[in-house]
């Protein structure tokens, strides 16, 4: 799990890369669940929330840039 303050310290490029990595991990976790190989079921929820955090911060920055 990632803390929002750690995410806010990153640049937009780093956030985009982080979002891509999280989406890949989410896909892999979904695939593991479908094949019955998933060990850490709580990771699914944590990854989903991390994706939401990154998307929220990216949206905040986009709105702030549009206001200026």
C-alpha positions in Angstrom: 0.0 0.0 0.0 1.2 3.4 -0.9 0.7 6.6 1.2 -0.9 9.5 -0.6 1.9 11.9 0.5 4.5 9.6 -1.2 2.4 9.7 -4.4 2.1 13.5 -4.3 5.9 13.8 -4.2 6.2 12.1 -7.7 6.2 13.9 -11.0 3.4 13.3 -13.5 5.6 11.0 -15.6 6.4 8.9 -12.6 2.7 8.8 -11.7 1.8 7.6 -15.2 4.5 4.9 -15.0 3.3 3.9 -11.5 -0.3 3.7 -12.8 0.7 1.4 -15.7 2.6 -0.9 -13.3 -0.3 -1.0 -10.9 -2.7 -1.9 -13.8 -0.4 -4.7 -14.9 -0.2 -6.0 -11.4 -4.0 -5.8 -11.2 -4.3 -7.8 -14.4 -1.9 -10.4 -13.1 -3.8 -10.7 -9.8 -7.1 -11.2 -11.7 -5.5 -13.8 -13.8 -4.2 -15.6 -10.7 -7.6 -15.6 -9.1 -9.2 -17.0 -12.3 -6.7 -19.9 -12.4 -6.9 -20.5 -8.7 -3.2 -19.6 -8.0 -3.8 -16.5 -5.9 -2.1 -16.6 -2.5 -2.5 -13.0 -1.1 -6.1 -12.1 -1.6 -5.8 -8.7 0.2 -3.4 -7.5 -2.4 -6.3 -7.1 -4.9 -7.9 -4.5 -2.7 -4.7 -2.7 -2.0 -3.8 -2.4 -5.7 -7.3 -1.2 -6.5 -7.0 1.5 -3.9 -3.5 2.5 -5.0 -4.8 2.9 -8.6 -7.6 5.2 -7.3 -5.1 7.3 -5.3 -2.8 7.8 -8.3 -5.8 8.6 -10.6 -7.2 11.1 -8.0 -3.9 12.9 -7.7 -3.4 13.1 -11.5 -6.9 14.5 -11.8 -6.2 17.1 -9.1 -3.1 18.2 -10.9 -4.9 18.4 -14.2 -7.7 20.6 -12.7 -5.1 22.8 -11.0 -3.2 23.3 -14.2 -6.5 24.1 -16.1 -7.4 26.8 -13.5 -4.1 28.7 -13.8 
